[in-house]
């Protein structure tokens, strides 16, 4: 039996990686070793460990109760220390990670030092407006196996020097279990806002953007639901700002939603507004338009149902949203068809096969384009 470690650091990655966790847990040939850390254990971010419905092998609290960049950096240091100890206790044959968080990178460094092979999901993407762009590529260089969402992303992983036989285009894991809903151009009368800190800008600029966002929505008649921000520097300030403004508006609500609640709220909405990756991936898959604001997701493949604008262009985007021409573009569009379903099962089977072959941390550099 193979011990398969899986790391989850937040509600966001748990919603994506859960189908794979289920595959590992239900397979008699693999033993699940689940590591839980990050904002899952923070009361200020909803204590989302309660959303996890599988046995937890290790939980370690790394976050400081602060919004500063210093606290975020120190939390990454905590992650290395605590993850080393957790990995030593559990001794998995592989550690599966998803995404591009700084604490995920820290845990990958711990795994690499202990010679635990890493399987990375979602490498090869570009998000030019976020520090996570660097973390993602660093994780790629630490990982032994790579599971990407499309061929373009696989190509980028190989451009980083990873051998083609270690790179697998499995499709988008978040599509597992999602049901598509066609957007019929109806006005549902509500929006969901998902806004995270822009980590490449200073704190004053981040706060200015939040105020401009709220100003753009001020005169809207629709009901607006604000989802909580992530645990990046500035995330707590954003949540408190949203909570405060919602106290004075009968049709504005701050909700600390888990993934399923978030998706159900979005399904009943005219659009998701903000800078979250959910607007780029999940929303097109369930037929909900996105108003993607700013550069945080710049570089990712965008669907026709995604309206891109800067912070001062939100009012323009809201006008475009309800125009018949835009409705015609997105009504029958399924832009993620190149990111097929079944990713979790594919990842699980590939990991088992590689463990059976003797997965190693030994790596060489692949010179892309020279063969």
C-alpha positions in Angstrom: 0.0 0.0 0.0 1.2 3.5 -0.9 1.0 6.4 1.6 -0.1 9.4 -0.4 0.3 12.7 1.4 -2.0 15.6 0.4 -1.5 19.2 1.6 -4.4 21.7 2.0 -3.7 25.2 3.2 -7.0 27.0 2.6 -10.7 26.7 1.8 -9.8 27.6 -1.9 -7.4 24.7 -2.5 -9.6 22.3 -0.5 -12.5 22.8 -2.8 -10.3 21.9 -5.8 -8.3 19.0 -4.3 -11.1 17.3 -2.5 -12.1 15.0 -5.4 -8.5 13.7 -5.4 -8.6 13.2 -1.7 -11.7 11.1 -2.1 -9.9 8.9 -4.8 -7.0 8.3 -2.5 -9.2 7.6 0.5 -11.5 5.2 -1.3 -8.7 3.2 -3.0 -7.7 0.1 -1.0 -4.2 0.4 -2.6 -3.5 3.9 -1.2 -3.5 5.2 2.3 -4.5 8.9 2.7 -2.2 11.1 4.7 -3.9 14.5 4.9 -1.9 17.6 6.1 -4.0 20.6 7.1 -2.5 24.1 7.8 -2.7 27.7 6.8 -6.0 29.6 7.0 -7.9 26.4 7.7 -6.9 26.9 11.4 -7.5 30.6 11.7 -10.7 31.8 13.3 -10.4 35.1 11.5 -10.7 33.2 8.2 -13.6 31.1 9.2 -11.8 28.1 10.8 -12.5 26.2 7.6 -10.9 23.0 9.0 -14.6 22.2 9.8 -15.2 21.8 6.0 -12.8 18.9 5.8 -14.7 15.6 5.9 -11.9 13.2 5.7 -9.5 11.9 8.4 -6.7 14.4 9.1 -3.2 13.0 9.8 -1.5 16.2 10.8 -2.7 19.8 11.5 -0.2 22.6 12.3 -1.0 26.2 12.9 1.5 28.5 11.1 -0.3 31.9 10.8 0.3 34.9 12.9 -2.8 37.0 13.8 -1.6 39.9 11.7 -2.1 41.4 8.2 1.5 42.5 7.7 3.9 41.3 5.0 6.3 40.5 7.9 3.7 38.2 9.5 3.0 36.4 6.1 6.8 35.9 5.6 7.2 34.6 9.2 4.3 32.2 8.7 6.1 30.7 5.7 9.1 30.1 8.1 6.8 28.4 10.5 5.5 26.2 7.7 8.9 24.9 6.9 9.6 24.0 10.6 6.3 22.4 11.3 5.9 20.6 8.0 9.3 19.0 8.4 8.2 17.5 11.7 4.8 16.4 10.3 6.4 14.8 7.3 8.9 13.0 9.4 6.1 11.6 11.6 4.0 10.4 8.7 6.6 9.5 6.1 4.4 9.6 2.9 5.7 8.2 -0.4 4.6 11.5 -2.1 3.2 14.8 -1.2 0.5 16.2 -3.4 0.1 20.0 -3.5 -2.1 22.4 -5.5 -1.5 25.9 -6.5 0.8 28.7 -5.6 0.5 29.9 -2.0 3.7 31.0 -0.1 2.9 28.5 2.6 2.6 25.7 0.0 6.0 26.6 -1.3 7.4 26.5 2.2 5.9 23.0 2.8 7.4 21.9 -0.6 10.8 23.1 0.6 10.4 20.9 3.7 9.4 17.9 1.6 12.4 18.3 -0.7 14.8 18.5 2.2 13.4 15.2 3.5 13.5 13.7 0.0 9.8 13.3 -0.2 8.8 13.5 -3.9 6.2 16.3 -4.7 3.3 16.1 -7.2 2.2 19.6 -8.2 -1.2 20.4 -9.6 -1.8 23.6 -11.6 1.8 24.5 -12.7 2.6 26.4 -15.8 0.1 29.2 -15.3 0.9 32.9 -15.3 -0.6 35.5 -12.9 1.4 38.5 -13.6 -0.3 40.7 -11.0 0.5 38.5 -8.0 3.5 37.3 -6.0 2.0 33.9 -6.3 3.3 33.8 -9.9 6.9 33.3 -8.5 5.8 30.8 -5.8 4.1 28.6 -8.5 7.2 28.4 -10.6 9.4 27.7 -7.6 7.1 24.8 -6.7 7.5 23.5 -10.2 11.2 23.3 -9.8 10.8 21.4 -6.5 8.3 18.9 -7.8 8.9 15.5 -9.4 5.4 15.2 -11.1 3.4 17.9 -12.8 -0.3 17.9 -13.5 -1.5 20.8 -15.7 -4.8 22.1 -16.9 -4.1 22.4 -20.6 -1.3 21.9 -23.2 -0.2 25.5 -23.0 0.5 25.2 -19.3 2.3 21.9 -19.9 4.5 23.6 -22.4 5.4 26.2 -19.8 6.4 23.6 -17.3 8.7 22.0 -19.8 10.2 25.4 -20.6 11.1 25.5 -16.9 13.3 22.5 -17.5 10.9 19.6 -16.6 11.0 16.4 -18.6 7.9 15.7 -20.8 7.4 12.2 -19.2 6.9 13.9 -15.9 4.3 16.4 -17.2 0.7 15.4 -17.6 -2.2 17.4 -19.0 -5.1 16.0 -17.0 -7.6 18.8 -17.3 -9.0 21.2 -14.7 -9.6 19.4 -11.4 -12.3 21.8 -10.2 -14.6 20.6 -13.0 -14.9 17.3 -11.3 -18.4 17.4 -9.9 -19.4 20.8 -11.3 -22.7 21.1 -13.1 -22.9 23.5 -16.0 -25.8 26.0 -16.0 -26.4 28.0 -19.2 -26.6 31.7 -18.6 -29.9 32.7 -20.4 -29.4 36.4 -20.1 -31.9 36.7 -17.2 -31.3 39.3 -14.5 -31.2 37.3 -11.3 -30.8 40.5 -9.3 -27.6 39.8 -7.4 -23.9 39.8 -7.6 -21.1 38.0 -5.7 -17.9 39.9 -5.0 -14.7 38.0 -4.4 -11.7 40.3 -3.8 -8.2 39.3 -2.7 -5.2 41.4 -1.9 -3.1 42.5 -4.9 0.3 41.4 -3.4 2.4 43.3 -5.9 1.1 46.7 -4.7 1.6 48.4 -1.4 -1.0 48.5 1.3 -2.3 52.0 0.6 -2.8 51.1 -3.1 -4.7 47.9 -2.0 -7.0 49.9 0.2 -7.6 52.5 -2.5 -8.7 49.8 -4.9 -11.2 48.4 -2.3 -12.7 51.9 -1.9 -12.9 52.3 -5.7 -14.6 48.9 -5.9 -17.2 49.9 -3.3 -17.8 53.2 -5.0 -18.5 51.5 -8.3 -21.1 49.3 -6.7 -22.6 52.0 -4.4 -25.7 52.9 -6.6 -26.5 49.4 -7.7 -30.0 48.1 -6.8 -28.9 44.4 -6.9 -28.3 42.4 -3.8 -24.5 42.0 -3.4 -22.8 39.2 -1.4 -19.2 39.7 -0.4 -17.0 36.6 0.0 -14.2 36.6 2.4 -10.6 37.4 1.2 -7.7 35.0 1.5 -4.9 35.1 4.0 -2.4 37.2 2.1 -1.1 40.4 3.6 -4.1 42.7 3.6 -6.8 40.0 3.6 -8.0 40.7 7.1 -8.3 44.5 6.4 -10.4 43.7 3.3 -12.7 41.5 5.3 -13.2 44.1 8.0 -13.8 46.8 5.3 -16.5 44.6 3.7 -18.2 43.8 7.0 -18.3 47.4 8.0 -19.9 48.7 4.8 -22.4 45.8 4.8 -23.7 47.0 8.2 -25.1 50.1 6.6 -26.7 48.6 3.5 -29.8 46.4 3.6 -28.9 44.7 0.3 -25.2 44.1 0.9 -24.1 41.1 2.9 -20.7 39.7 4.0 -20.8 35.9 3.9 -18.0 33.5 5.1 -18.9 30.8 2.6 -17.4 27.4 2.0 -16.9 26.3 -1.6 -20.3 24.7 -2.2 -22.1 27.7 -0.6 -20.0 30.0 -2.7 -20.8 28.2 -6.0 -24.5 28.0 -5.2 -24.6 31.7 -4.5 -22.8 32.4 -7.8 -25.1 30.2 -9.7 -28.0 32.4 -8.7 -26.1 35.6 -9.6 -25.8 37.8 -12.6 -22.0 37.7 -12.3 -19.0 37.3 -10.1 -17.1 40.6 -9.7 -13.5 40.7 -8.4 -10.0 39.3 -8.9 -10.4 35.7 -7.9 -9.3 32.7 -10.0 -12.8 31.3 -9.4 -14.0 33.9 -11.9 -11.6 32.5 -14.5 -12.2 28.8 -14.0 -15.3 27.8 -12.1 -17.6 30.6 -13.3 -17.3 29.8 -17.0 -17.8 26.1 -16.2 -21.2 26.8 -14.5 -22.3 29.4 -17.0 -21.8 32.5 -14.8 -20.2 35.7 -16.3 -17.2 37.3 -14.6 -16.1 40.8 -14.3 -12.4 40.3 -13.7 -10.8 43.5 -12.3 -7.1 44.4 -12.5 -4.0 42.4 -13.2 -4.1 39.7 -10.4 -5.2 37.0 -12.9 -3.3 38.5 -15.9 -1.8 35.8 -18.1 -4.4 33.1 -17.5 -6.5 31.9 -20.4 -9.8 33.8 -20.4 -13.2 32.7 -21.6 -15.6 34.8 -23.6 -17.8 35.1 -20.5 -15.0 37.0 -18.7 -15.1 40.8 -19.0 -11.6 42.3 -18.2 -11.3 45.8 -16.9 -9.3 47.9 -14.5 -10.6 49.2 -11.2 -12.0 52.3 -12.8 -13.8 50.4 -15.5 -16.2 48.4 -13.3 -19.2 50.6 -14.2 -18.4 50.2 -17.9 -18.2 46.4 -17.4 -21.5 46.3 -15.6 -23.2 48.1 -18.5 -21.7 45.6 -21.0 -22.8 42.7 -18.8 -26.4 43.2 -19.6 -26.1 44.0 -23.3 -27.6 41.5 -25.7 -24.3 41.3 -27.7 -22.5 40.1 -24.6 -25.3 37.6 -23.8 -24.9 36.2 -27.3 -21.2 35.6 -26.8 -21.6 33.6 -23.6 -25.0 32.0 -23.9 -23.8 28.7 -25.5 -20.1 29.1 -24.7 -18.3 26.4 -22.8 -14.7 27.8 -22.9 -13.1 25.2 -20.7 -13.8 22.3 -23.0 -10.1 21.9 -23.5 -9.8 21.4 -19.7 -11.7 18.1 -19.6 -13.2 16.5 -16.6 -11.9 13.5 -14.7 -8.6 15.1 -13.6 -8.7 13.7 -10.0 -9.0 10.1 -11.2 -6.2 10.6 -13.8 -3.9 12.2 -11.2 -4.6 9.4 -8.7 -3.8 6.6 -11.3 -0.6 8.3 -12.5 0.7 8.8 -9.0 0.0 5.2 -8.2 1.8 4.1 -11.3 4.8 6.3 -10.6 5.0 5.1 -7.0 5.0 1.6 -8.2 7.9 2.4 -10.6 9.8 3.9 -7.7 9.2 7.7 -7.7 12.4 9.6 -6.9 13.3 13.2 -6.0 16.3 13.0 -8.4 15.9 15.6 -11.2 17.8 16.7 -14.3 17.2 19.7 -16.5 15.3 19.3 -19.7 16.4 21.7 -22.4 13.1 22.5 -24.1 13.2 22.7 -27.9 16.6 21.1 -28.4 15.4 17.6 -29.3 
